[in-house]
Amino acid sequence: MAKDRSFAAKMAKGEVESNTCSTCGETYSTLKVISSEVKDGRDSVGFKEKFVAVCKCNEKEIYG
Ligand SMILES: [Zn+2]
């Protein structure tokens, strides 16, 4: 399960502290966010992927 491992690695780094929000008590769902990145002096555009933990506290900000 490579994907689970990479998520676990992010949790280990402290990006996501636990699977459950201590504020609202909801279990986080993870959302993959892809943003484009323009590199200086180059025509190429890179894409950066990150995972965002979503719970009731921030779902409105994230989903709009
Ligand atoms: Zn929350």
PDB file of the backbone (N, CA, C, O) and the ligand in Angstrom, with CONECT records:
HET     ZN  A 101       1
ATOM      1  N   MET A   1       0.829  -1.203   0.000  1.00  0.00           N
ATOM      2  CA  MET A   1       0.000   0.000   0.000  1.00  0.00           C
ATOM      3  C   MET A   1       0.866   1.257   0.000  1.00  0.00           C
ATOM      4  O   MET A   1       1.006   1.907   1.036  1.00  0.00           O
ATOM      5  N   ALA A   2       1.436   1.600  -1.121  1.00  0.00           N
ATOM      6  CA  ALA A   2       2.355   2.727  -1.213  1.00  0.00           C
ATOM      7  C   ALA A   2       1.680   4.037  -0.813  1.00  0.00           C
ATOM      8  O   ALA A   2       2.293   4.866  -0.140  1.00  0.00           O
ATOM      9  N   LYS A   3       0.431   4.233  -1.216  1.00  0.00           N
ATOM     10  CA  LYS A   3      -0.250   5.491  -0.915  1.00  0.00           C
ATOM     11  C   LYS A   3      -0.454   5.668   0.581  1.00  0.00           C
ATOM     12  O   LYS A   3      -0.255   6.757   1.119  1.00  0.00           O
ATOM     13  N   ASP A   4      -0.853   4.590   1.250  1.00  0.00           N
ATOM     14  CA  ASP A   4      -1.026   4.667   2.694  1.00  0.00           C
ATOM     15  C   ASP A   4       0.290   5.003   3.366  1.00  0.00           C
ATOM     16  O   ASP A   4       0.330   5.767   4.330  1.00  0.00           O
ATOM     17  N   ARG A   5       1.362   4.430   2.854  1.00  0.00           N
ATOM     18  CA  ARG A   5       2.666   4.708   3.432  1.00  0.00           C
ATOM     19  C   ARG A   5       3.036   6.172   3.273  1.00  0.00           C
ATOM     20  O   ARG A   5       3.596   6.770   4.191  1.00  0.00           O
ATOM     21  N   SER A   6       2.737   6.747   2.140  1.00  0.00           N
ATOM     22  CA  SER A   6       3.125   8.138   1.960  1.00  0.00           C
ATOM     23  C   SER A   6       2.273   9.032   2.864  1.00  0.00           C
ATOM     24  O   SER A   6       2.753  10.048   3.366  1.00  0.00           O
ATOM     25  N   PHE A   7       1.040   8.659   3.065  1.00  0.00           N
ATOM     26  CA  PHE A   7       0.218   9.436   3.992  1.00  0.00           C
ATOM     27  C   PHE A   7       0.748   9.291   5.413  1.00  0.00           C
ATOM     28  O   PHE A   7       0.804  10.261   6.169  1.00  0.00           O
ATOM     29  N   ALA A   8       1.128   8.090   5.759  1.00  0.00           N
ATOM     30  CA  ALA A   8       1.701   7.865   7.087  1.00  0.00           C
ATOM     31  C   ALA A   8       2.968   8.678   7.278  1.00  0.00           C
ATOM     32  O   ALA A   8       3.227   9.189   8.367  1.00  0.00           O
ATOM     33  N   ALA A   9       3.751   8.798   6.226  1.00  0.00           N
ATOM     34  CA  ALA A   9       4.978   9.586   6.295  1.00  0.00           C
ATOM     35  C   ALA A   9       4.659  11.046   6.549  1.00  0.00           C
ATOM     36  O   ALA A   9       5.360  11.714   7.309  1.00  0.00           O
ATOM     37  N   LYS A  10       3.612  11.545   5.922  1.00  0.00           N
ATOM     38  CA  LYS A  10       3.207  12.925   6.145  1.00  0.00           C
ATOM     39  C   LYS A  10       2.733  13.111   7.583  1.00  0.00           C
ATOM     40  O   LYS A  10       3.023  14.127   8.214  1.00  0.00           O
ATOM     41  N   MET A  11       2.014  12.137   8.088  1.00  0.00           N
ATOM     42  CA  MET A  11       1.559  12.226   9.464  1.00  0.00           C
ATOM     43  C   MET A  11       2.760  12.247  10.399  1.00  0.00           C
ATOM     44  O   MET A  11       2.778  12.978  11.389  1.00  0.00           O
ATOM     45  N   ALA A  12       3.751  11.444  10.077  1.00  0.00           N
ATOM     46  CA  ALA A  12       4.950  11.367  10.911  1.00  0.00           C
ATOM     47  C   ALA A  12       5.692  12.694  10.920  1.00  0.00           C
ATOM     48  O   ALA A  12       6.308  13.068  11.919  1.00  0.00           O
ATOM     49  N   LYS A  13       5.627  13.396   9.805  1.00  0.00           N
ATOM     50  CA  LYS A  13       6.288  14.702   9.727  1.00  0.00           C
ATOM     51  C   LYS A  13       5.496  15.795  10.438  1.00  0.00           C
ATOM     52  O   LYS A  13       5.993  16.909  10.604  1.00  0.00           O
ATOM     53  N   GLY A  14       4.290  15.493  10.852  1.00  0.00           N
ATOM     54  CA  GLY A  14       3.510  16.449  11.608  1.00  0.00           C
ATOM     55  C   GLY A  14       2.574  17.290  10.767  1.00  0.00           C
ATOM     56  O   GLY A  14       1.927  18.203  11.280  1.00  0.00           O
ATOM     57  N   GLU A  15       2.494  16.990   9.459  1.00  0.00           N
ATOM     58  CA  GLU A  15       1.547  17.735   8.631  1.00  0.00           C
ATOM     59  C   GLU A  15       0.114  17.417   9.043  1.00  0.00           C
ATOM     60  O   GLU A  15      -0.765  18.280   9.029  1.00  0.00           O
ATOM     61  N   VAL A  16      -0.091  16.180   9.403  1.00  0.00           N
ATOM     62  CA  VAL A  16      -1.397  15.764   9.889  1.00  0.00           C
ATOM     63  C   VAL A  16      -1.156  15.084  11.221  1.00  0.00           C
ATOM     64  O   VAL A  16      -0.491  14.050  11.286  1.00  0.00           O
ATOM     65  N   GLU A  17      -1.686  15.654  12.269  1.00  0.00           N
ATOM     66  CA  GLU A  17      -1.334  15.149  13.584  1.00  0.00           C
ATOM     67  C   GLU A  17      -2.012  13.838  13.931  1.00  0.00           C
ATOM     68  O   GLU A  17      -1.406  12.959  14.544  1.00  0.00           O
ATOM     69  N   SER A  18      -3.261  13.711  13.540  1.00  0.00           N
ATOM     70  CA  SER A  18      -3.935  12.446  13.779  1.00  0.00           C
ATOM     71  C   SER A  18      -5.087  12.350  12.805  1.00  0.00           C
ATOM     72  O   SER A  18      -5.360  13.285  12.052  1.00  0.00           O
ATOM     73  N   ASN A  19      -5.750  11.231  12.825  1.00  0.00           N
ATOM     74  CA  ASN A  19      -6.867  11.056  11.910  1.00  0.00           C
ATOM     75  C   ASN A  19      -8.133  11.719  12.382  1.00  0.00           C
ATOM     76  O   ASN A  19      -9.094  11.838  11.621  1.00  0.00           O
ATOM     77  N   THR A  20      -8.153  12.153  13.619  1.00  0.00           N
ATOM     78  CA  THR A  20      -9.360  12.748  14.179  1.00  0.00           C
ATOM     79  C   THR A  20      -9.062  14.161  14.651  1.00  0.00           C
ATOM     80  O   THR A  20      -8.068  14.404  15.335  1.00  0.00           O
ATOM     81  N   CYS A  21      -9.924  15.077  14.281  1.00  0.00           N
ATOM     82  CA  CYS A  21      -9.750  16.466  14.686  1.00  0.00           C
ATOM     83  C   CYS A  21     -10.037  16.605  16.173  1.00  0.00           C
ATOM     84  O   CYS A  21     -11.044  16.105  16.675  1.00  0.00           O
ATOM     85  N   SER A  22      -9.146  17.285  16.863  1.00  0.00           N
ATOM     86  CA  SER A  22      -9.369  17.462  18.298  1.00  0.00           C
ATOM     87  C   SER A  22     -10.372  18.573  18.578  1.00  0.00           C
ATOM     88  O   SER A  22     -10.857  18.706  19.702  1.00  0.00           O
ATOM     89  N   THR A  23     -10.684  19.371  17.560  1.00  0.00           N
ATOM     90  CA  THR A  23     -11.639  20.468  17.743  1.00  0.00           C
ATOM     91  C   THR A  23     -13.079  20.010  17.550  1.00  0.00           C
ATOM     92  O   THR A  23     -13.931  20.250  18.405  1.00  0.00           O
ATOM     93  N   CYS A  24     -13.349  19.355  16.434  1.00  0.00           N
ATOM     94  CA  CYS A  24     -14.734  18.968  16.156  1.00  0.00           C
ATOM     95  C   CYS A  24     -14.980  17.471  16.357  1.00  0.00           C
ATOM     96  O   CYS A  24     -16.127  17.024  16.380  1.00  0.00           O
ATOM     97  N   GLY A  25     -13.916  16.712  16.501  1.00  0.00           N
ATOM     98  CA  GLY A  25     -14.077  15.283  16.729  1.00  0.00           C
ATOM     99  C   GLY A  25     -14.357  14.470  15.477  1.00  0.00           C
ATOM    100  O   GLY A  25     -14.542  13.255  15.552  1.00  0.00           O
ATOM    101  N   GLU A  26     -14.389  15.136  14.321  1.00  0.00           N
ATOM    102  CA  GLU A  26     -14.621  14.437  13.063  1.00  0.00           C
ATOM    103  C   GLU A  26     -13.342  13.752  12.596  1.00  0.00           C
ATOM    104  O   GLU A  26     -12.233  14.224  12.845  1.00  0.00           O
ATOM    105  N   THR A  27     -13.524  12.650  11.929  1.00  0.00           N
ATOM    106  CA  THR A  27     -12.384  12.019  11.283  1.00  0.00           C
ATOM    107  C   THR A  27     -12.045  12.811  10.032  1.00  0.00           C
ATOM    108  O   THR A  27     -12.925  13.143   9.238  1.00  0.00           O
ATOM    109  N   TYR A  28     -10.785  13.108   9.863  1.00  0.00           N
ATOM    110  CA  TYR A  28     -10.373  13.852   8.682  1.00  0.00           C
ATOM    111  C   TYR A  28     -10.564  13.014   7.438  1.00  0.00           C
ATOM    112  O   TYR A  28     -10.340  11.804   7.439  1.00  0.00           O
ATOM    113  N   SER A  29     -10.982  13.678   6.381  1.00  0.00           N
ATOM    114  CA  SER A  29     -10.855  13.039   5.085  1.00  0.00           C
ATOM    115  C   SER A  29      -9.707  13.752   4.382  1.00  0.00           C
ATOM    116  O   SER A  29      -9.479  14.942   4.595  1.00  0.00           O
ATOM    117  N   THR A  30      -9.007  13.031   3.565  1.00  0.00           N
ATOM    118  CA  THR A  30      -7.880  13.660   2.904  1.00  0.00           C
ATOM    119  C   THR A  30      -8.241  14.007   1.479  1.00  0.00           C
ATOM    120  O   THR A  30      -8.853  13.218   0.759  1.00  0.00           O
ATOM    121  N   LEU A  31      -7.854  15.195   1.091  1.00  0.00           N
ATOM    122  CA  LEU A  31      -8.147  15.707  -0.226  1.00  0.00           C
ATOM    123  C   LEU A  31      -6.825  15.964  -0.917  1.00  0.00           C
ATOM    124  O   LEU A  31      -5.933  16.612  -0.370  1.00  0.00           O
ATOM    125  N   LYS A  32      -6.716  15.446  -2.126  1.00  0.00           N
ATOM    126  CA  LYS A  32      -5.493  15.691  -2.880  1.00  0.00           C
ATOM    127  C   LYS A  32      -5.651  16.999  -3.637  1.00  0.00           C
ATOM    128  O   LYS A  32      -6.577  17.159  -4.433  1.00  0.00           O
ATOM    129  N   VAL A  33      -4.745  17.930  -3.384  1.00  0.00           N
ATOM    130  CA  VAL A  33      -4.788  19.235  -4.014  1.00  0.00           C
ATOM    131  C   VAL A  33      -3.612  19.342  -4.967  1.00  0.00           C
ATOM    132  O   VAL A  33      -2.465  19.111  -4.584  1.00  0.00           O
ATOM    133  N   ILE A  34      -3.902  19.690  -6.192  1.00  0.00           N
ATOM    134  CA  ILE A  34      -2.827  19.843  -7.177  1.00  0.00           C
ATOM    135  C   ILE A  34      -2.757  21.305  -7.575  1.00  0.00           C
ATOM    136  O   ILE A  34      -3.738  21.875  -8.051  1.00  0.00           O
ATOM    137  N   SER A  35      -1.605  21.903  -7.381  1.00  0.00           N
ATOM    138  CA  SER A  35      -1.448  23.292  -7.783  1.00  0.00           C
ATOM    139  C   SER A  35      -0.351  23.387  -8.832  1.00  0.00           C
ATOM    140  O   SER A  35       0.609  22.617  -8.816  1.00  0.00           O
ATOM    141  N   SER A  36      -0.504  24.329  -9.733  1.00  0.00           N
ATOM    142  CA  SER A  36       0.515  24.493 -10.760  1.00  0.00           C
ATOM    143  C   SER A  36       1.575  25.446 -10.255  1.00  0.00           C
ATOM    144  O   SER A  36       1.305  26.342  -9.456  1.00  0.00           O
ATOM    145  N   GLU A  37       2.751  25.239 -10.723  1.00  0.00           N
ATOM    146  CA  GLU A  37       3.893  26.025 -10.280  1.00  0.00           C
ATOM    147  C   GLU A  37       4.682  26.443 -11.498  1.00  0.00           C
ATOM    148  O   GLU A  37       5.098  25.595 -12.287  1.00  0.00           O
ATOM    149  N   VAL A  38       4.892  27.720 -11.663  1.00  0.00           N
ATOM    150  CA  VAL A  38       5.708  28.177 -12.780  1.00  0.00           C
ATOM    151  C   VAL A  38       7.121  28.384 -12.268  1.00  0.00           C
ATOM    152  O   VAL A  38       7.356  29.094 -11.290  1.00  0.00           O
ATOM    153  N   LYS A  39       8.036  27.758 -12.943  1.00  0.00           N
ATOM    154  CA  LYS A  39       9.427  27.892 -12.508  1.00  0.00           C
ATOM    155  C   LYS A  39      10.063  29.097 -13.185  1.00  0.00           C
ATOM    156  O   LYS A  39       9.903  29.301 -14.388  1.00  0.00           O
ATOM    157  N   ASP A  40      10.771  29.877 -12.421  1.00  0.00           N
ATOM    158  CA  ASP A  40      11.397  31.093 -12.936  1.00  0.00           C
ATOM    159  C   ASP A  40      12.328  30.791 -14.092  1.00  0.00           C
ATOM    160  O   ASP A  40      13.135  29.863 -14.048  1.00  0.00           O
ATOM    161  N   GLY A  41      12.189  31.606 -15.129  1.00  0.00           N
ATOM    162  CA  GLY A  41      13.098  31.498 -16.259  1.00  0.00           C
ATOM    163  C   GLY A  41      12.859  30.294 -17.148  1.00  0.00           C
ATOM    164  O   GLY A  41      13.675  29.975 -18.014  1.00  0.00           O
ATOM    165  N   ARG A  42      11.724  29.620 -16.927  1.00  0.00           N
ATOM    166  CA  ARG A  42      11.453  28.448 -17.750  1.00  0.00           C
ATOM    167  C   ARG A  42      10.028  28.514 -18.255  1.00  0.00           C
ATOM    168  O   ARG A  42       9.158  29.139 -17.648  1.00  0.00           O
ATOM    169  N   ASP A  43       9.813  27.865 -19.362  1.00  0.00           N
ATOM    170  CA  ASP A  43       8.454  27.810 -19.882  1.00  0.00           C
ATOM    171  C   ASP A  43       7.651  26.674 -19.248  1.00  0.00           C
ATOM    172  O   ASP A  43       6.421  26.666 -19.296  1.00  0.00           O
ATOM    173  N   SER A  44       8.349  25.741 -18.670  1.00  0.00           N
ATOM    174  CA  SER A  44       7.642  24.574 -18.171  1.00  0.00           C
ATOM    175  C   SER A  44       6.904  24.894 -16.870  1.00  0.00           C
ATOM    176  O   SER A  44       7.356  25.677 -16.034  1.00  0.00           O
ATOM    177  N   VAL A  45       5.786  24.270 -16.750  1.00  0.00           N
ATOM    178  CA  VAL A  45       4.988  24.434 -15.540  1.00  0.00           C
ATOM    179  C   VAL A  45       4.982  23.105 -14.811  1.00  0.00           C
ATOM    180  O   VAL A  45       4.666  22.063 -15.387  1.00  0.00           O
ATOM    181  N   GLY A  46       5.326  23.154 -13.564  1.00  0.00           N
ATOM    182  CA  GLY A  46       5.313  21.925 -12.773  1.00  0.00           C
ATOM    183  C   GLY A  46       4.035  21.835 -11.962  1.00  0.00           C
ATOM    184  O   GLY A  46       3.361  22.834 -11.711  1.00  0.00           O
ATOM    185  N   PHE A  47       3.728  20.652 -11.572  1.00  0.00           N
ATOM    186  CA  PHE A  47       2.559  20.466 -10.722  1.00  0.00           C
ATOM    187  C   PHE A  47       2.979  19.880  -9.393  1.00  0.00           C
ATOM    188  O   PHE A  47       3.803  18.968  -9.310  1.00  0.00           O
ATOM    189  N   LYS A  48       2.392  20.430  -8.378  1.00  0.00           N
ATOM    190  CA  LYS A  48       2.727  19.997  -7.038  1.00  0.00           C
ATOM    191  C   LYS A  48       1.488  19.375  -6.423  1.00  0.00           C
ATOM    192  O   LYS A  48       0.400  19.949  -6.466  1.00  0.00           O
ATOM    193  N   GLU A  49       1.662  18.218  -5.864  1.00  0.00           N
ATOM    194  CA  GLU A  49       0.539  17.553  -5.206  1.00  0.00           C
ATOM    195  C   GLU A  49       0.728  17.621  -3.710  1.00  0.00           C
ATOM    196  O   GLU A  49       1.825  17.421  -3.189  1.00  0.00           O
ATOM    197  N   LYS A  50      -0.355  17.906  -3.038  1.00  0.00           N
ATOM    198  CA  LYS A  50      -0.286  17.755  -1.590  1.00  0.00           C
ATOM    199  C   LYS A  50      -1.608  17.239  -1.068  1.00  0.00           C
ATOM    200  O   LYS A  50      -2.639  17.332  -1.734  1.00  0.00           O
ATOM    201  N   PHE A  51      -1.563  16.702   0.115  1.00  0.00           N
ATOM    202  CA  PHE A  51      -2.770  16.190   0.731  1.00  0.00           C
ATOM    203  C   PHE A  51      -3.182  17.129   1.853  1.00  0.00           C
ATOM    204  O   PHE A  51      -2.371  17.546   2.679  1.00  0.00           O
ATOM    205  N   VAL A  52      -4.457  17.443   1.853  1.00  0.00           N
ATOM    206  CA  VAL A  52      -4.987  18.332   2.872  1.00  0.00           C
ATOM    207  C   VAL A  52      -5.995  17.537   3.697  1.00  0.00           C
ATOM    208  O   VAL A  52      -6.843  16.828   3.155  1.00  0.00           O
ATOM    209  N   ALA A  53      -5.887  17.667   4.981  1.00  0.00           N
ATOM    210  CA  ALA A  53      -6.845  17.016   5.868  1.00  0.00           C
ATOM    211  C   ALA A  53      -8.071  17.911   6.009  1.00  0.00           C
ATOM    212  O   ALA A  53      -7.963  19.091   6.342  1.00  0.00           O
ATOM    213  N   VAL A  54      -9.221  17.336   5.753  1.00  0.00           N
ATOM    214  CA  VAL A  54     -10.459  18.114   5.786  1.00  0.00           C
ATOM    215  C   VAL A  54     -11.374  17.575   6.879  1.00  0.00           C
ATOM    216  O   VAL A  54     -11.625  16.372   6.958  1.00  0.00           O
ATOM    217  N   CYS A  55     -11.862  18.466   7.706  1.00  0.00           N
ATOM    218  CA  CYS A  55     -12.873  18.107   8.698  1.00  0.00           C
ATOM    219  C   CYS A  55     -13.899  19.227   8.722  1.00  0.00           C
ATOM    220  O   CYS A  55     -13.847  20.134   7.891  1.00  0.00           O
ATOM    221  N   LYS A  56     -14.820  19.175   9.657  1.00  0.00           N
ATOM    222  CA  LYS A  56     -15.877  20.197   9.686  1.00  0.00           C
ATOM    223  C   LYS A  56     -15.332  21.609   9.890  1.00  0.00           C
ATOM    224  O   LYS A  56     -15.949  22.581   9.453  1.00  0.00           O
ATOM    225  N   CYS A  57     -14.186  21.726  10.547  1.00  0.00           N
ATOM    226  CA  CYS A  57     -13.605  23.042  10.819  1.00  0.00           C
ATOM    227  C   CYS A  57     -13.193  23.775   9.542  1.00  0.00           C
ATOM    228  O   CYS A  57     -13.290  25.000   9.474  1.00  0.00           O
ATOM    229  N   ASN A  58     -12.743  23.048   8.551  1.00  0.00           N
ATOM    230  CA  ASN A  58     -12.202  23.750   7.377  1.00  0.00           C
ATOM    231  C   ASN A  58     -12.861  23.328   6.064  1.00  0.00           C
ATOM    232  O   ASN A  58     -12.432  23.773   4.999  1.00  0.00           O
ATOM    233  N   GLU A  59     -13.885  22.485   6.113  1.00  0.00           N
ATOM    234  CA  GLU A  59     -14.453  22.007   4.851  1.00  0.00           C
ATOM    235  C   GLU A  59     -15.058  23.153   4.027  1.00  0.00           C
ATOM    236  O   GLU A  59     -15.027  23.113   2.797  1.00  0.00           O
ATOM    237  N   LYS A  60     -15.605  24.170   4.698  1.00  0.00           N
ATOM    238  CA  LYS A  60     -16.188  25.288   3.955  1.00  0.00           C
ATOM    239  C   LYS A  60     -15.115  26.080   3.223  1.00  0.00           C
ATOM    240  O   LYS A  60     -15.317  26.509   2.087  1.00  0.00           O
ATOM    241  N   GLU A  61     -13.980  26.270   3.871  1.00  0.00           N
ATOM    242  CA  GLU A  61     -12.871  26.971   3.217  1.00  0.00           C
ATOM    243  C   GLU A  61     -12.380  26.190   2.015  1.00  0.00           C
ATOM    244  O   GLU A  61     -12.065  26.760   0.970  1.00  0.00           O
ATOM    245  N   ILE A  62     -12.320  24.896   2.175  1.00  0.00           N
ATOM    246  CA  ILE A  62     -11.702  24.086   1.128  1.00  0.00           C
ATOM    247  C   ILE A  62     -12.670  23.807  -0.007  1.00  0.00           C
ATOM    248  O   ILE A  62     -12.300  23.896  -1.178  1.00  0.00           O
ATOM    249  N   TYR A  63     -13.890  23.476   0.327  1.00  0.00           N
ATOM    250  CA  TYR A  63     -14.849  23.154  -0.742  1.00  0.00           C
ATOM    251  C   TYR A  63     -15.591  24.391  -1.242  1.00  0.00           C
ATOM    252  O   TYR A  63     -16.211  24.357  -2.304  1.00  0.00           O
ATOM    253  N   GLY A  64     -15.530  25.485  -0.476  1.00  0.00           N
ATOM    254  CA  GLY A  64     -16.153  26.730  -0.920  1.00  0.00           C
ATOM    255  C   GLY A  64     -17.614  26.827  -0.564  1.00  0.00           C
ATOM    256  O   GLY A  64     -18.261  27.826  -0.880  1.00  0.00           O
TER     257      GLY A  64
HETATM  258 ZN    ZN A 101     -12.308  19.872  12.970  1.00  0.00          ZN2+
END
